C-alpha cells in the first residue's frame, strides 16, 4: 500500500505541478524550452537528452528529448523541432513541436531573436498499471483502461546574445488546456487536470581566461503557478573547447532540492557527450539513489558566416 500511495502522488505531481521535465544539463539544449534560440548559431545542432530520475525507485520519471535546430543559410531566421517523451508511473506524455525564430541586430555585436513554437501534446494514463484492492476509494478513481488526451500546444520566447553572454525569456504551454482522465462517456467534474503555463528565464556569461580556459556561470529560473520559483545555478570550467566540468544546484527560496556534478567532452567541436548526477535533498531522498542524465550532441557544418 505504501508503494501505491507514492505512485498516486507521482501521477498527481506529473500532471498538476512541474509538468515539463527538468534538465540539469540545460546549457546543452536551451532550444528545448526557448524557441528563440533557433538561428542564434551559425550551424545546425542536434541533441538527445535522456534523464532517469529517482534511481532505485520503481516507475520513477524517465524522459527523452530529441531536438534539432539551426539557421537559414541566406535569411536571418532559424527553425527546428523538438520531440519529448516523458513517463511517470502509469502516466506518459508525448510532446511534438516545431519552432521558428527571427533574428536581427540590436547593437554592436549584439543580436536578438523572437521565437514561436507550435505543436501537440498528448497525455496517456494506463489504468491497467494500478494494482489496488477492490472496493477502495482509490480503486474507483483508477479505471482499468487506457485513456489519452491530445491538445494543441504553443510556446514563445526572446533571446538576446553576444559572443560572451546571453539572456533569454520564454513561456511554454501557452494554451493552458485541460486534460481529462476518464473513460469515454464517464467524465465527471473534477477528473480534469489543467496544463499550466511554464515561464523560463536563463542567462550565462563566458569569462575567457589564460591557457585556453573558459569559466561559464549560468542560471535558469522556472516559474509555474502553485509551486515555488525554482532556480538552477550552474558553474562550469571549459578547457580548449574539449573538456568541461562543473557543479549545479537546484533550489527554491525555501530549500535546496538537488546538488549535481556535471562533466562533458567535445570531440573536434562536433560530437559531444555530457553527463550529470544529481544528489537529492528533497523528501524523496529516503527512497532514491539520485538522478542521472545523459546528453549526446552533434554540431553540423556551418551554413552562415561567423558574425
Phi and psi restraints in degrees (value plus and minus 20) as a CYANA .aco file:
   2 UNK   PHI     -80.6   -40.6
   2 UNK   PSI     -62.5   -22.5
   3 UNK   PHI     -83.7   -43.7
   3 UNK   PSI     -60.0   -20.0
   4 UNK   PHI     -83.4   -43.4
   4 UNK   PSI     -63.3   -23.3
   5 UNK   PHI     -81.9   -41.9
   5 UNK   PSI     -64.7   -24.7
   6 UNK   PHI     -84.3   -44.3
   6 UNK   PSI     -58.0   -18.0
   7 UNK   PHI     -82.8   -42.8
   7 UNK   PSI     -62.5   -22.5
   8 UNK   PHI     -83.5   -43.5
   8 UNK   PSI     -59.6   -19.6
   9 UNK   PHI     -83.9   -43.9
   9 UNK   PSI     -57.4   -17.4
  10 UNK   PHI     -82.8   -42.8
  10 UNK   PSI     -63.3   -23.3
  11 UNK   PHI     -83.4   -43.4
  11 UNK   PSI     -66.1   -26.1
  12 UNK   PHI     -80.4   -40.4
  12 UNK   PSI     -62.6   -22.6
  13 UNK   PHI     -83.9   -43.9
  13 UNK   PSI     -58.5   -18.5
  14 UNK   PHI     -91.6   -51.6
  14 UNK   PSI     -46.1    -6.1
  15 UNK   PHI    -130.8   -90.8
  15 UNK   PSI     -22.7    17.3
  16 UNK   PHI    -147.7  -107.7
  16 UNK   PSI     -27.7    12.3
  17 UNK   PHI    -146.1  -106.1
  17 UNK   PSI    -126.3   -86.3
  18 UNK   PHI     -98.9   -58.9
  18 UNK   PSI      60.7   100.7
  19 UNK   PHI     -94.6   -54.6
  19 UNK   PSI     -47.9    -7.9
  20 UNK   PHI    -114.6   -74.6
  20 UNK   PSI     106.6   146.6
  21 UNK   PHI     -76.8   -36.8
  21 UNK   PSI     128.4   168.4
  22 UNK   PHI     -98.6   -58.6
  22 UNK   PSI     144.6   184.6
  23 UNK   PHI    -166.0  -126.0
  23 UNK   PSI     106.0   146.0
  24 UNK   PHI     -96.6   -56.6
  24 UNK   PSI     -56.6   -16.6
  25 UNK   PHI    -115.4   -75.4
  25 UNK   PSI      28.8    68.8
  26 UNK   PHI     -84.7   -44.7
  26 UNK   PSI     -43.2    -3.2
  27 UNK   PHI     -84.5   -44.5
  27 UNK   PSI     -40.8    -0.8
  28 UNK   PHI    -104.6   -64.6
  28 UNK   PSI     -34.5     5.5
  29 UNK   PHI    -171.9  -131.9
  29 UNK   PSI      46.7    86.7
  30 UNK   PHI     -88.3   -48.3
  30 UNK   PSI     -38.8     1.2
  31 UNK   PHI     -83.7   -43.7
  31 UNK   PSI     -42.1    -2.1
  32 UNK   PHI     -81.9   -41.9
  32 UNK   PSI     -47.3    -7.3
  33 UNK   PHI    -144.3  -104.3
  33 UNK   PSI     -22.1    17.9
  34 UNK   PHI    -160.1  -120.1
  34 UNK   PSI      83.7   123.7
  35 UNK   PHI     -85.4   -45.4
  35 UNK   PSI     -37.6     2.4
  36 UNK   PHI     -90.3   -50.3
  36 UNK   PSI     -33.5     6.5
  37 UNK   PHI     -87.3   -47.3
  37 UNK   PSI     -45.5    -5.5
  38 UNK   PHI     -78.6   -38.6
  38 UNK   PSI     110.1   150.1
  39 UNK   PHI      70.7   110.7
  39 UNK   PSI     -26.1    13.9
  40 UNK   PHI    -100.5   -60.5
  40 UNK   PSI     -33.9     6.1
  41 UNK   PHI    -123.6   -83.6
  41 UNK   PSI     146.7   186.7
  42 UNK   PHI    -108.2   -68.2
  42 UNK   PSI     -30.0    10.0
  43 UNK   PHI    -162.1  -122.1
  43 UNK   PSI     150.9   190.9
  44 UNK   PHI     -97.5   -57.5
  44 UNK   PSI     129.2   169.2
  45 UNK   PHI    -149.2  -109.2
  45 UNK   PSI     126.5   166.5
  46 UNK   PHI    -147.6  -107.6
  46 UNK   PSI     118.8   158.8
  47 UNK   PHI    -157.8  -117.8
  47 UNK   PSI     115.2   155.2
  48 UNK   PHI    -138.7   -98.7
  48 UNK   PSI     102.1   142.1
  49 UNK   PHI    -139.8   -99.8
  49 UNK   PSI     104.0   144.0
  50 UNK   PHI    -141.7  -101.7
  50 UNK   PSI     110.3   150.3
  51 UNK   PHI    -152.5  -112.5
  51 UNK   PSI      99.4   139.4
  52 UNK   PHI    -129.9   -89.9
  52 UNK   PSI      90.2   130.2
  53 UNK   PHI    -119.5   -79.5
  53 UNK   PSI     127.5   167.5
  54 UNK   PHI      40.7    80.7
  54 UNK   PSI      41.8    81.8
  55 UNK   PHI     -77.6   -37.6
  55 UNK   PSI     120.2   160.2
  56 UNK   PHI      65.0   105.0
  56 UNK   PSI     -22.7    17.3
  57 UNK   PHI    -132.4   -92.4
  57 UNK   PSI      97.9   137.9
  58 UNK   PHI     -79.3   -39.3
  58 UNK   PSI     118.5   158.5
  59 UNK   PHI      42.3    82.3
  59 UNK   PSI      10.5    50.5
  60 UNK   PHI     -91.1   -51.1
  60 UNK   PSI     145.1   185.1
  61 UNK   PHI     -78.6   -38.6
  61 UNK   PSI     113.8   153.8
  62 UNK   PHI    -157.6  -117.6
  62 UNK   PSI     105.2   145.2
  63 UNK   PHI    -153.0  -113.0
  63 UNK   PSI     128.5   168.5
  64 UNK   PHI    -152.9  -112.9
  64 UNK   PSI     112.0   152.0
  65 UNK   PHI    -147.5  -107.5
  65 UNK   PSI     110.9   150.9
  66 UNK   PHI    -137.8   -97.8
  66 UNK   PSI     102.8   142.8
  67 UNK   PHI    -149.0  -109.0
  67 UNK   PSI     123.3   163.3
  68 UNK   PHI    -164.5  -124.5
  68 UNK   PSI     110.9   150.9
  69 UNK   PHI    -179.5  -139.5
  69 UNK   PSI     138.9   178.9
  70 UNK   PHI     158.6   198.6
  70 UNK   PSI    -194.9  -154.9
  71 UNK   PHI    -116.8   -76.8
  71 UNK   PSI     139.1   179.1
  72 UNK   PHI     -96.1   -56.1
  72 UNK   PSI     123.0   163.0
  73 UNK   PHI     -87.4   -47.4
  73 UNK   PSI     -51.5   -11.5
  74 UNK   PHI    -135.3   -95.3
  74 UNK   PSI     -39.9     0.1
  75 UNK   PHI    -133.9   -93.9
  75 UNK   PSI     139.0   179.0
  76 UNK   PHI    -104.9   -64.9
  76 UNK   PSI      38.2    78.2
  77 UNK   PHI    -155.7  -115.7
  77 UNK   PSI     142.6   182.6
  78 UNK   PHI    -159.0  -119.0
  78 UNK   PSI     141.2   181.2
  79 UNK   PHI    -177.0  -137.0
  79 UNK   PSI     144.3   184.3
  80 UNK   PHI     156.4   196.4
  80 UNK   PSI    -189.7  -149.7
  81 UNK   PHI    -174.3  -134.3
  81 UNK   PSI     139.5   179.5
  82 UNK   PHI    -150.2  -110.2
  82 UNK   PSI     122.5   162.5
  83 UNK   PHI    -147.3  -107.3
  83 UNK   PSI      99.6   139.6
  84 UNK   PHI    -141.6  -101.6
  84 UNK   PSI     109.2   149.2
  85 UNK   PHI    -144.8  -104.8
  85 UNK   PSI     102.6   142.6
  86 UNK   PHI    -152.6  -112.6
  86 UNK   PSI     118.2   158.2
  87 UNK   PHI    -155.5  -115.5
  87 UNK   PSI     113.0   153.0
  88 UNK   PHI    -154.3  -114.3
  88 UNK   PSI      81.7   121.7
  89 UNK   PHI      39.0    79.0
  89 UNK   PSI    -148.5  -108.5
  90 UNK   PHI    -102.4   -62.4
  90 UNK   PSI     -20.3    19.7
  91 UNK   PHI    -128.1   -88.1
  91 UNK   PSI     109.6   149.6
  92 UNK   PHI    -148.1  -108.1
  92 UNK   PSI     135.4   175.4
  93 UNK   PHI    -155.0  -115.0
  93 UNK   PSI     114.0   154.0
  94 UNK   PHI    -140.1  -100.1
  94 UNK   PSI     108.0   148.0
  95 UNK   PHI    -152.6  -112.6
  95 UNK   PSI     106.0   146.0
  96 UNK   PHI    -149.1  -109.1
  96 UNK   PSI     109.5   149.5
  97 UNK   PHI    -169.4  -129.4
  97 UNK   PSI     139.8   179.8
  98 UNK   PHI    -138.7   -98.7
  98 UNK   PSI     121.0   161.0
  99 UNK   PHI    -140.2  -100.2
  99 UNK   PSI     129.4   169.4
 100 UNK   PHI    -156.7  -116.7
 100 UNK   PSI     121.0   161.0
 101 UNK   PHI    -161.6  -121.6
 101 UNK   PSI     124.2   164.2
 102 UNK   PHI    -129.1   -89.1
 102 UNK   PSI     106.8   146.8
 103 UNK   PHI    -129.9   -89.9
 103 UNK   PSI     123.8   163.8
 104 UNK   PHI    -176.7  -136.7
 104 UNK   PSI     138.0   178.0
 105 UNK   PHI     -98.3   -58.3
 105 UNK   PSI     121.2   161.2
 106 UNK   PHI    -148.2  -108.2
 106 UNK   PSI     -19.8    20.2
 107 UNK   PHI     157.3   197.3
 107 UNK   PSI    -196.8  -156.8
 108 UNK   PHI     -84.9   -44.9
 108 UNK   PSI      93.4   133.4
 109 UNK   PHI      42.2    82.2
 109 UNK   PSI      -3.1    36.9
 110 UNK   PHI    -140.4  -100.4
 110 UNK   PSI     110.2   150.2
 111 UNK   PHI    -146.5  -106.5
 111 UNK   PSI     138.2   178.2
 112 UNK   PHI    -149.8  -109.8
 112 UNK   PSI     135.8   175.8
 113 UNK   PHI    -161.3  -121.3
 113 UNK   PSI     117.4   157.4
 114 UNK   PHI    -134.8   -94.8
 114 UNK   PSI     109.5   149.5
 115 UNK   PHI    -148.4  -108.4
 115 UNK   PSI     135.9   175.9
 116 UNK   PHI    -162.6  -122.6
 116 UNK   PSI     118.6   158.6
 117 UNK   PHI    -145.8  -105.8
 117 UNK   PSI     124.2   164.2
 118 UNK   PHI    -155.4  -115.4
 118 UNK   PSI     125.1   165.1
 119 UNK   PHI    -198.7  -158.7
 119 UNK   PSI    -174.0  -134.0
 120 UNK   PHI    -150.9  -110.9
 120 UNK   PSI     137.7   177.7
 121 UNK   PHI    -155.8  -115.8
 121 UNK   PSI     112.5   152.5
 122 UNK   PHI    -146.8  -106.8
 122 UNK   PSI     110.0   150.0
 123 UNK   PHI    -128.7   -88.7
 123 UNK   PSI     119.2   159.2
 124 UNK   PHI    -151.2  -111.2
 124 UNK   PSI     113.1   153.1
 125 UNK   PHI    -138.6   -98.6
 125 UNK   PSI     103.5   143.5
 126 UNK   PHI    -121.5   -81.5
 126 UNK   PSI      74.3   114.3
 127 UNK   PHI     -85.8   -45.8
 127 UNK   PSI     -38.2     1.8
 128 UNK   PHI     -89.3   -49.3
 128 UNK   PSI     -35.8     4.2
 129 UNK   PHI    -102.1   -62.1
 129 UNK   PSI     -31.9     8.1
 130 UNK   PHI    -100.2   -60.2
 130 UNK   PSI     105.5   145.5
 131 UNK   PHI    -138.2   -98.2
 131 UNK   PSI      60.1   100.1
 132 UNK   PHI    -131.0   -91.0
 132 UNK   PSI     131.9   171.9
 133 UNK   PHI     -81.3   -41.3
 133 UNK   PSI     130.0   170.0
 134 UNK   PHI     -87.2   -47.2
 134 UNK   PSI     135.8   175.8
 135 UNK   PHI      41.5    81.5
 135 UNK   PSI      15.9    55.9
 136 UNK   PHI    -133.3   -93.3
 136 UNK   PSI     138.7   178.7
 137 UNK   PHI     -81.3   -41.3
 137 UNK   PSI     -61.3   -21.3
 138 UNK   PHI     -82.5   -42.5
 138 UNK   PSI     -57.6   -17.6
 139 UNK   PHI     -85.0   -45.0
 139 UNK   PSI     -57.2   -17.2
 140 UNK   PHI     -88.4   -48.4
 140 UNK   PSI     -44.9    -4.9
 141 UNK   PHI    -112.0   -72.0
 141 UNK   PSI     -20.0    20.0
 142 UNK   PHI    -146.4  -106.4
 142 UNK   PSI      59.4    99.4
 143 UNK   PHI     -78.5   -38.5
 143 UNK   PSI     124.7   164.7
 144 UNK   PHI    -105.7   -65.7
 144 UNK   PSI      27.2    67.2
 145 UNK   PHI    -157.4  -117.4
 145 UNK   PSI     143.3   183.3
 146 UNK   PHI    -111.9   -71.9
 146 UNK   PSI     116.5   156.5
 147 UNK   PHI    -150.2  -110.2
 147 UNK   PSI     124.7   164.7
 148 UNK   PHI    -162.0  -122.0
 148 UNK   PSI     133.3   173.3
 149 UNK   PHI    -159.5  -119.5
 149 UNK   PSI     110.5   150.5
 150 UNK   PHI    -138.8   -98.8
 150 UNK   PSI     112.6   152.6
 151 UNK   PHI    -155.5  -115.5
 151 UNK   PSI     135.5   175.5
 152 UNK   PHI     -90.2   -50.2
 152 UNK   PSI     134.4   174.4
 153 UNK   PHI    -159.8  -119.8
 153 UNK   PSI     130.6   170.6
 154 UNK   PHI    -172.0  -132.0
 154 UNK   PSI     133.3   173.3
 155 UNK   PHI    -167.4  -127.4
 155 UNK   PSI     143.4   183.4
 156 UNK   PHI    -168.5  -128.5
 156 UNK   PSI     142.5   182.5
 157 UNK   PHI    -188.9  -148.9
 157 UNK   PSI     147.2   187.2
 158 UNK   PHI    -152.6  -112.6
 158 UNK   PSI     122.9   162.9
 159 UNK   PHI    -159.8  -119.8
 159 UNK   PSI     102.0   142.0
 160 UNK   PHI    -135.3   -95.3
 160 UNK   PSI     108.9   148.9
 161 UNK   PHI    -165.7  -125.7
 161 UNK   PSI     132.8   172.8
 162 UNK   PHI    -159.4  -119.4
 162 UNK   PSI     146.5   186.5
 163 UNK   PHI     -78.8   -38.8
 163 UNK   PSI     -53.8   -13.8
 164 UNK   PHI    -115.8   -75.8
 164 UNK   PSI     -33.8     6.2
 165 UNK   PHI    -177.6  -137.6
 165 UNK   PSI     147.4   187.4
 166 UNK   PHI    -176.7  -136.7
 166 UNK   PSI     138.9   178.9
 167 UNK   PHI    -167.3  -127.3
 167 UNK   PSI     119.7   159.7
 168 UNK   PHI    -166.1  -126.1
 168 UNK   PSI     136.7   176.7
 169 UNK   PHI    -158.1  -118.1
 169 UNK   PSI     121.4   161.4
 170 UNK   PHI    -173.5  -133.5
 170 UNK   PSI     146.6   186.6
 171 UNK   PHI    -160.4  -120.4
 171 UNK   PSI     117.2   157.2
 172 UNK   PHI    -141.6  -101.6
 172 UNK   PSI     135.4   175.4
 173 UNK   PHI      39.4    79.4
 173 UNK   PSI      32.6    72.6
 174 UNK   PHI     -84.5   -44.5
 174 UNK   PSI     -50.0   -10.0
 175 UNK   PHI     -95.4   -55.4
 175 UNK   PSI     -38.7     1.3
 176 UNK   PHI      29.6    69.6
 176 UNK   PSI      27.1    67.1
 177 UNK   PHI     -87.8   -47.8
 177 UNK   PSI     143.7   183.7
 178 UNK   PHI    -122.5   -82.5
 178 UNK   PSI     108.5   148.5
 179 UNK   PHI    -121.4   -81.4
 179 UNK   PSI     107.6   147.6
 180 UNK   PHI    -130.0   -90.0
 180 UNK   PSI     101.9   141.9
 181 UNK   PHI    -125.6   -85.6
 181 UNK   PSI      60.8   100.8
 182 UNK   PHI    -170.8  -130.8
 182 UNK   PSI     127.1   167.1
 183 UNK   PHI     -80.3   -40.3
 183 UNK   PSI     131.9   171.9
 184 UNK   PHI     -77.6   -37.6
 184 UNK   PSI     109.6   149.6
 185 UNK   PHI      68.0   108.0
 185 UNK   PSI     -24.5    15.5
 186 UNK   PHI    -138.5   -98.5
 186 UNK   PSI      -2.4    37.6
 187 UNK   PHI     -87.1   -47.1
 187 UNK   PSI     115.2   155.2
 188 UNK   PHI    -151.3  -111.3
 188 UNK   PSI     132.1   172.1
 189 UNK   PHI     -79.3   -39.3
 189 UNK   PSI     113.0   153.0
 190 UNK   PHI      85.4   125.4
 190 UNK   PSI     -30.8     9.2
 191 UNK   PHI    -108.3   -68.3
 191 UNK   PSI     -19.3    20.7
 192 UNK   PHI    -119.5   -79.5
 192 UNK   PSI     136.7   176.7
 193 UNK   PHI    -152.3  -112.3
 193 UNK   PSI     108.0   148.0
 194 UNK   PHI    -108.9   -68.9
 194 UNK   PSI     115.8   155.8
 195 UNK   PHI     -96.9   -56.9
 195 UNK   PSI     101.5   141.5
 196 UNK   PHI    -112.1   -72.1
 196 UNK   PSI     124.1   164.1
 197 UNK   PHI     -90.9   -50.9
 197 UNK   PSI     110.6   150.6
 198 UNK   PHI    -124.4   -84.4
 198 UNK   PSI     109.0   149.0
 199 UNK   PHI    -129.2   -89.2
 199 UNK   PSI     118.6   158.6
 200 UNK   PHI    -148.2  -108.2
 200 UNK   PSI     124.5   164.5
 201 UNK   PHI    -154.2  -114.2
 201 UNK   PSI     110.6   150.6
 202 UNK   PHI    -162.4  -122.4
 202 UNK   PSI     128.0   168.0
 203 UNK   PHI    -176.7  -136.7
 203 UNK   PSI     133.9   173.9
 204 UNK   PHI    -172.9  -132.9
 204 UNK   PSI     137.1   177.1
 205 UNK   PHI    -158.5  -118.5
 205 UNK   PSI     116.8   156.8
 206 UNK   PHI    -127.4   -87.4
 206 UNK   PSI      95.8   135.8
 207 UNK   PHI    -117.2   -77.2
 207 UNK   PSI      91.6   131.6
 208 UNK   PHI    -102.7   -62.7
 208 UNK   PSI     101.2   141.2
 209 UNK   PHI    -126.3   -86.3
 209 UNK   PSI    -195.7  -155.7
 210 UNK   PHI    -100.6   -60.6
 210 UNK   PSI     145.8   185.8
 211 UNK   PHI      38.9    78.9
 211 UNK   PSI      16.4    56.4
 212 UNK   PHI      48.1    88.1
 212 UNK   PSI       1.3    41.3
 213 UNK   PHI    -117.8   -77.8
 213 UNK   PSI     123.0   163.0
 214 UNK   PHI    -149.8  -109.8
 214 UNK   PSI     112.1   152.1
 215 UNK   PHI    -126.8   -86.8
 215 UNK   PSI     108.2   148.2
 216 UNK   PHI    -150.4  -110.4
 216 UNK   PSI      79.1   119.1
 217 UNK   PHI    -103.3   -63.3
 217 UNK   PSI     121.6   161.6
 218 UNK   PHI    -158.8  -118.8
 218 UNK   PSI     126.9   166.9
 219 UNK   PHI    -152.7  -112.7
 219 UNK   PSI     120.6   160.6
 220 UNK   PHI    -151.1  -111.1
 220 UNK   PSI     107.8   147.8
 221 UNK   PHI    -136.5   -96.5
 221 UNK   PSI     117.3   157.3
 222 UNK   PHI    -143.6  -103.6
 222 UNK   PSI     116.7   156.7
 223 UNK   PHI    -151.6  -111.6
 223 UNK   PSI     102.7   142.7
 224 UNK   PHI    -153.7  -113.7
 224 UNK   PSI     117.6   157.6
 225 UNK   PHI     -80.3   -40.3
 225 UNK   PSI     123.3   163.3
 226 UNK   PHI      63.8   103.8
 226 UNK   PSI     -25.1    14.9
 227 UNK   PHI    -150.0  -110.0
 227 UNK   PSI     134.5   174.5
 228 UNK   PHI     -84.2   -44.2
 228 UNK   PSI     134.6   174.6
 229 UNK   PHI     -77.7   -37.7
 229 UNK   PSI     110.3   150.3
 230 UNK   PHI    -133.7   -93.7
 230 UNK   PSI     117.0   157.0
 231 UNK   PHI    -150.8  -110.8
 231 UNK   PSI     116.9   156.9
 232 UNK   PHI    -131.6   -91.6
 232 UNK   PSI     103.8   143.8
 233 UNK   PHI    -130.2   -90.2
 233 UNK   PSI     101.8   141.8
 234 UNK   PHI    -146.8  -106.8
 234 UNK   PSI     113.0   153.0
 235 UNK   PHI    -148.9  -108.9
 235 UNK   PSI     105.8   145.8
 236 UNK   PHI    -155.0  -115.0
 236 UNK   PSI     133.5   173.5
 237 UNK   PHI    -134.3   -94.3
 237 UNK   PSI     106.3   146.3
 238 UNK   PHI    -132.0   -92.0
 238 UNK   PSI     111.8   151.8
 239 UNK   PHI    -133.9   -93.9
 239 UNK   PSI      97.6   137.6
 240 UNK   PHI      34.0    74.0
 240 UNK   PSI      14.5    54.5
 241 UNK   PHI      35.6    75.6
 241 UNK   PSI       6.9    46.9
 242 UNK   PHI    -146.1  -106.1
 242 UNK   PSI     -74.6   -34.6
 243 UNK   PHI    -135.3   -95.3
 243 UNK   PSI     126.3   166.3
 244 UNK   PHI    -172.4  -132.4
 244 UNK   PSI     135.3   175.3
 245 UNK   PHI    -174.8  -134.8
 245 UNK   PSI     138.5   178.5
 246 UNK   PHI    -195.6  -155.6
 246 UNK   PSI    -191.1  -151.1
 247 UNK   PHI    -150.2  -110.2
 247 UNK   PSI     121.7   161.7
 248 UNK   PHI    -150.3  -110.3
 248 UNK   PSI     122.2   162.2
 249 UNK   PHI    -148.3  -108.3
 249 UNK   PSI     112.9   152.9
 250 UNK   PHI    -133.8   -93.8
 250 UNK   PSI     105.0   145.0
 251 UNK   PHI    -173.7  -133.7
 251 UNK   PSI     148.6   188.6
 252 UNK   PHI    -138.5   -98.5
 252 UNK   PSI    -198.4  -158.4
 253 UNK   PHI     -91.2   -51.2
 253 UNK   PSI     -30.5     9.5
 254 UNK   PHI    -117.3   -77.3
 254 UNK   PSI     -53.3   -13.3
 255 UNK   PHI    -182.7  -142.7
 255 UNK   PSI     143.9   183.9
 256 UNK   PHI    -110.7   -70.7
 256 UNK   PSI     101.2   141.2
 257 UNK   PHI    -110.5   -70.5
 257 UNK   PSI     -67.3   -27.3
 258 UNK   PHI    -163.8  -123.8
 258 UNK   PSI     129.0   169.0
 259 UNK   PHI    -147.1  -107.1
 259 UNK   PSI     109.7   149.7
 260 UNK   PHI    -148.1  -108.1
 260 UNK   PSI     126.8   166.8
 261 UNK   PHI    -125.4   -85.4
 261 UNK   PSI     112.2   152.2
 262 UNK   PHI    -151.2  -111.2
 262 UNK   PSI     121.2   161.2
 263 UNK   PHI    -161.1  -121.1
 263 UNK   PSI     132.5   172.5
 264 UNK   PHI    -171.0  -131.0
 264 UNK   PSI     136.6   176.6
 265 UNK   PHI    -157.2  -117.2
 265 UNK   PSI     115.6   155.6
 266 UNK   PHI    -143.1  -103.1
 266 UNK   PSI     100.7   140.7
 267 UNK   PHI    -116.0   -76.0
 267 UNK   PSI      90.1   130.1
 268 UNK   PHI      32.2    72.2
 268 UNK   PSI      16.5    56.5
 269 UNK   PHI      40.1    80.1
 269 UNK   PSI       1.1    41.1
 270 UNK   PHI    -134.0   -94.0
 270 UNK   PSI     -99.1   -59.1
 271 UNK   PHI    -106.0   -66.0
 271 UNK   PSI     113.3   153.3
 272 UNK   PHI    -151.2  -111.2
 272 UNK   PSI     125.8   165.8
 273 UNK   PHI    -153.3  -113.3
 273 UNK   PSI     107.2   147.2
 274 UNK   PHI    -149.9  -109.9
 274 UNK   PSI     124.8   164.8
 275 UNK   PHI    -160.1  -120.1
 275 UNK   PSI     124.9   164.9
 276 UNK   PHI    -156.9  -116.9
 276 UNK   PSI     125.4   165.4
 277 UNK   PHI    -147.0  -107.0
 277 UNK   PSI     102.8   142.8
 278 UNK   PHI    -120.0   -80.0
 278 UNK   PSI     109.0   149.0
 279 UNK   PHI    -117.3   -77.3
 279 UNK   PSI      99.6   139.6
 280 UNK   PHI    -105.7   -65.7
 280 UNK   PSI     119.2   159.2
 281 UNK   PHI    -135.8   -95.8
 281 UNK   PSI     -15.5    24.5
 282 UNK   PHI     -99.4   -59.4
 282 UNK   PSI     157.1   197.1
 283 UNK   PHI     -83.3   -43.3
 283 UNK   PSI     -45.7    -5.7
 284 UNK   PHI     -89.9   -49.9
 284 UNK   PSI     -30.4     9.6
 285 UNK   PHI     -79.8   -39.8
 285 UNK   PSI     -41.7    -1.7
 286 UNK   PHI     -88.3   -48.3
 286 UNK   PSI     -40.2    -0.2
 287 UNK   PHI    -135.0   -95.0
 287 UNK   PSI     -18.4    21.6
 288 UNK   PHI    -157.5  -117.5
 288 UNK   PSI     135.8   175.8
 289 UNK   PHI    -119.1   -79.1
 289 UNK   PSI      -9.2    30.8
 290 UNK   PHI      94.8   134.8
 290 UNK   PSI    -186.0  -146.0
 291 UNK   PHI    -154.4  -114.4
 291 UNK   PSI     121.8   161.8
 292 UNK   PHI    -143.2  -103.2
 292 UNK   PSI     122.8   162.8
 293 UNK   PHI    -158.0  -118.0
 293 UNK   PSI     120.4   160.4
 294 UNK   PHI    -151.6  -111.6
 294 UNK   PSI     113.5   153.5
 295 UNK   PHI    -146.3  -106.3
 295 UNK   PSI     105.2   145.2
 296 UNK   PHI    -134.4   -94.4
 296 UNK   PSI     108.9   148.9
 297 UNK   PHI    -152.1  -112.1
 297 UNK   PSI     140.9   180.9
 298 UNK   PHI    -163.1  -123.1
 298 UNK   PSI     112.6   152.6
 299 UNK   PHI    -125.3   -85.3
 299 UNK   PSI     101.1   141.1
 300 UNK   PHI    -104.7   -64.7
 300 UNK   PSI     154.9   194.9
 301 UNK   PHI     -78.1   -38.1
 301 UNK   PSI     127.6   167.6
 302 UNK   PHI     -88.3   -48.3
 302 UNK   PSI     118.7   158.7
 303 UNK   PHI    -130.6   -90.6
 303 UNK   PSI     -28.2    11.8
 304 UNK   PHI    -148.4  -108.4
 304 UNK   PSI     134.7   174.7
 305 UNK   PHI     -89.7   -49.7
 305 UNK   PSI     128.7   168.7
 306 UNK   PHI     -84.1   -44.1
 306 UNK   PSI     116.4   156.4
